[in-house]
Amino acid sequence: MSPGDEHDYGEPSGTRVRLPDADPYGGARRPARSSSRNLVMVVGVVVLLIAAIAFANRGGDDSSSTAATGEGNGDKPRTSSTAASGTKPVDAKSAGIPSGYARDEQGAQSAAANFAVVLGSAEMFDTARRRQIVDTVYAPDVAAARRSALDAAYSSETFLSNIGLDKDGTAPNGQAFVSRIVPVGTKTTAYSVNAATVEVWYTSLFGLSGEASTNPVSESWYTTTYHLKWINNDWKVADFQQKDGPVPVGRDQKASTADDMTKAVEEYGGFTYAR
């Protein structure tokens, strides 16, 4: 994927920029809300918890099974149709990337989720590793073109400068580069034994953590549609499209310090994703 496929690095005209505090991560707390509003929030949370407990403890009711699977409801998918199944997604890796997916909808969804993670990772900024990823993830007939386009994009000094990296793609001294994607859910919109179209909704963390960072790690939300083909006994990316959102409302949480953010990225590893 090109750098712009996973993040918006430019600064659109008219965009308001909030300058960082002394600690670019700390102190970014919004104005305190009134006590009455806090009370309403607490009551709302309690009501939601009660509803969730009641739902979890419902007895088996066959009348609800049709709605859960989406049957009798047109073609509108239900979350249960793409919920975690407990089936292990893969049992092998190729170039360090999960591979060997099942030739079914669940396999296609698992492949798309894992492809999104590696294509949006910081590893894409290393030339040799990026080429490995592209050759592993993309269909052979499109991999060469993607390698060429990505090499040109990732070697652009203007692009690297805009996101705060040195011209060789590394972070400045005392800072850590963060580029990580966390899938929230997947959805199959078309499927056959030889091709599948899968949407992956995810949140993206991107930026530089460090006391002197002018591009602190921030959160974004996207949905990428992957067009997959079954090639050489595995799913491969043939094409994709990306769009913003859905984006949830932010909470009143204080941003972490640069040190805490760096430690979290270094100490918390990623996952192999399954439907």
C-alpha positions as a printed Julia matrix, in Angstrom:
275×3 Matrix{Float64}:
   0.0     0.0     0.0
   1.19    3.49   -0.57
   1.87    5.61    2.53
  -1.33    7.49    1.94
  -3.28    4.24    1.9
  -3.15    3.95    5.67
  -2.72    7.5     6.94
  -3.42   11.07    5.98
   0.01   12.66    6.22
  -0.76   15.97    4.56
  -2.1    19.11    6.19
  -5.31   20.09    4.31
  -5.88   23.8     3.88
  -8.06   25.27    6.59
  -7.21   22.53    9.11
  -6.74   23.84   12.62
  -3.61   22.55   14.34
  -3.32   22.37   18.12
   0.28   22.99   19.15
   1.67   20.4    21.58
   2.22   21.16   25.24
   5.67   20.93   26.85
   5.01   17.21   26.95
   3.35   16.55   23.57
   1.31   13.75   25.11
   0.5    14.96   28.61
  -1.98   17.53   29.81
  -4.3    17.16   26.87
  -7.39   16.87   29.01
 -10.61   18.49   27.91
 -12.5    20.93   30.17
 -14.13   19.21   33.12
 -17.81   18.4    32.78
 -20.42   19.39   35.32
 -21.23   17.04   38.19
 -24.79   16.62   36.91
 -23.54   15.44   33.56
 -21.16   13.02   35.29
 -24.13   11.64   37.24
 -26.05   11.09   34.01
 -23.06    9.25   32.53
 -22.76    7.0    35.61
 -26.47    6.15   35.48
 -26.18    5.44   31.77
 -23.27    3.06   32.32
 -25.16    1.2    35.04
 -28.19    0.8    32.75
 -25.99   -0.54   29.95
 -24.33   -3.01   32.31
 -27.69   -4.31   33.51
 -28.87   -4.71   29.92
 -25.66   -6.51   28.95
 -25.94   -8.93   31.9
 -29.57   -9.65   31.06
 -28.68  -10.33   27.43
 -25.79  -12.61   28.37
 -28.01  -14.67   30.68
 -30.92  -15.16   28.29
 -32.05  -18.71   27.82
 -31.91  -20.4    24.43
 -34.66  -18.89   22.31
 -34.89  -20.32   18.84
 -37.01  -17.38   17.75
 -33.94  -15.1    17.89
 -31.68  -17.3    15.76
 -32.97  -15.96   12.45
 -32.23  -12.35   13.39
 -28.79  -13.25   14.71
 -27.68  -14.8    11.46
 -29.35  -12.19    9.3
 -31.7   -14.67    7.67
 -35.09  -13.26    6.83
 -33.58   -9.77    7.07
 -32.54   -9.24    3.49
 -28.81   -9.13    2.84
 -27.94   -6.96    5.83
 -25.12   -8.69    7.76
 -25.21   -9.22   11.51
 -22.25   -8.99   13.85
 -22.82  -12.62   14.85
 -22.18  -13.71   11.26
 -18.63  -12.38   11.55
 -18.05  -12.93   15.26
 -15.09  -14.87   16.61
 -15.6   -18.58   15.95
 -12.72  -20.03   17.93
 -11.25  -21.62   14.82
  -7.48  -21.16   14.58
  -6.89  -18.87   11.58
  -3.61  -20.32   10.3
  -0.87  -22.73   11.34
   2.01  -21.38    9.23
   3.89  -18.22    8.3
   5.53  -16.94    5.15
   8.19  -14.24    5.56
   6.94  -13.88    9.13
   3.38  -13.18    7.96
   0.5   -15.55    8.84
  -0.37  -17.68    5.8
  -2.23  -20.84    4.79
  -5.78  -19.56    5.26
  -8.87  -21.69    4.79
 -10.61  -21.51    1.43
 -13.84  -20.14    2.9
 -15.32  -16.84    4.07
 -13.74  -17.05    7.5
 -10.33  -17.68    5.94
 -10.73  -14.67    3.67
 -11.7   -12.44    6.61
  -8.74  -13.63    8.67
  -6.41  -13.02    5.73
  -7.72   -9.49    5.17
  -7.34   -8.57    8.86
  -3.75   -9.81    9.0
  -2.89   -8.16    5.69
  -4.17   -4.83    7.02
  -1.94   -5.16   10.09
   1.29   -5.84    8.21
   0.61   -3.34    5.4
   0.07   -0.6     7.97
   3.05   -1.5    10.15
   6.3     0.39   10.72
   8.04   -2.46    8.86
   6.81   -0.91    5.62
   9.35    1.88    6.11
  12.26   -0.58    5.79
  13.01   -1.18    2.09
  13.99   -4.87    2.27
  11.19   -5.78    4.64
   8.62   -3.81    2.63
   9.46   -5.75   -0.51
   9.11   -9.02    1.4
   5.69   -7.98    2.65
   4.48   -6.93   -0.79
   5.66  -10.16   -2.42
   3.95  -12.21    0.3
   0.64  -10.35    0.54
  -0.12   -9.28   -3.02
  -1.07  -11.44   -5.98
   1.98  -12.1    -8.22
   0.52  -10.18  -11.16
   0.25   -6.96   -9.13
   3.16   -7.3    -6.69
   5.83   -5.91   -9.04
   3.84   -2.75   -9.74
   3.11   -2.27   -6.05
   6.81   -2.68   -5.15
   7.8     0.03   -7.61
   5.1     2.46   -6.48
   5.82    1.92   -2.8
   9.59    2.24   -3.21
   9.08    5.62   -4.88
   6.65    6.81   -2.21
   8.61    5.66    0.83
  11.88    7.07   -0.48
  10.46   10.58   -0.9
  12.29   12.95    1.45
   9.31   15.29    1.41
   6.99   12.53    2.56
   9.4    11.36    5.27
   9.99   14.92    6.45
   6.24   15.58    6.7
   5.83   12.73    9.17
   8.98   13.61   11.14
  11.33   10.86    9.95
  14.91   11.23    8.74
  15.63   10.77    5.04
  16.56    7.11    5.6
  13.12    6.44    7.15
  14.3     6.23   10.76
  13.07    8.23   13.74
  15.2    11.09   15.13
  17.33   10.35   18.18
  15.3    10.06   21.36
  12.06    9.32   19.53
  10.24    6.11   18.56
   8.24    5.74   15.36
   4.79    4.18   15.79
   2.67    2.78   12.96
   0.23    0.12   14.06
  -3.2    -1.06   12.94
  -5.71   -2.77   15.22
  -8.65   -4.42   13.39
 -12.01   -4.01   15.1
 -14.07   -6.18   12.78
 -14.39   -7.71    9.31
 -17.23   -8.24    6.88
 -17.49  -10.3     3.69
 -19.45   -8.49    0.97
 -18.84  -10.97   -1.86
 -17.5   -14.51   -1.94
 -16.73  -17.38   -4.29
 -14.18  -20.18   -4.03
 -11.73  -18.17   -6.14
 -12.38  -14.59   -5.02
 -13.62  -12.63   -2.03
 -14.31   -9.02   -1.09
 -13.72   -8.27    2.58
 -14.06   -5.02    4.51
 -11.8    -4.45    7.51
 -12.72   -1.75   10.04
  -9.76   -0.71   12.14
  -8.13    1.92   14.29
  -4.68    3.19   13.41
  -1.94    4.54   15.7
   0.61    6.72   13.96
   3.27    9.25   14.93
   6.48    9.77   16.88
   6.7     9.28   20.64
   9.35   11.3    22.39
   9.73   14.5    24.38
  10.73   16.55   21.31
   8.12   15.09   18.95
   6.05   17.55   16.94
   3.98   14.68   15.52
   2.68   12.82   18.62
   1.09    9.41   18.23
  -2.53    9.92   17.26
  -5.51    7.68   16.58
  -7.46    7.43   13.32
 -10.25    5.18   12.06
 -10.62    3.65    8.6
 -12.33    0.9     6.65
 -10.37   -0.8     3.87
 -12.04   -3.06    1.31
  -9.74   -5.84    0.12
 -10.35   -7.71   -3.12
  -8.77  -11.11   -2.61
  -7.97  -13.94   -5.02
  -7.27  -17.58   -4.26
  -3.77  -18.17   -5.67
  -1.3   -20.96   -4.92
  -3.5   -22.35   -2.14
  -3.84  -19.07   -0.25
  -5.62  -15.71   -0.31
  -3.76  -12.79   -1.91
  -4.58   -9.1    -2.35
  -5.56   -8.13   -5.9
  -6.83   -4.62   -5.15
  -8.2    -2.44   -2.34
 -10.04    0.79   -1.52
  -9.94    2.81    1.69
 -12.34    5.24    3.32
 -12.47    7.13    6.6
 -14.46    5.83    9.58
 -16.74    4.89   11.13
 -15.21    7.11   13.82
 -16.41    6.82   17.46
 -16.8     9.79   19.8
 -13.64   10.37   21.86
 -13.66    9.99   25.64
 -12.39   12.45   28.26
  -9.1    10.65   28.85
  -5.82   12.38   29.5
  -3.21   11.66   26.83
  -0.32    9.5    28.07
   3.2    10.83   28.41
   5.73   10.23   25.65
   7.57    7.75   27.88
   4.43    5.73   28.6
   3.5     5.64   24.92
   6.95    4.44   23.89
   6.96    1.73   26.54
   3.5     0.53   25.5
   4.46    0.19   21.84
   7.7    -1.6    22.7
   6.23   -3.94   25.33
   2.82   -4.87   23.88
   3.03   -7.17   20.9
   0.49   -7.69   18.14
  -1.81  -10.58   17.33
  -2.62  -13.01   14.58
  -6.18  -12.09   13.72
  -9.08  -14.44   13.05
 -12.73  -13.87   12.31
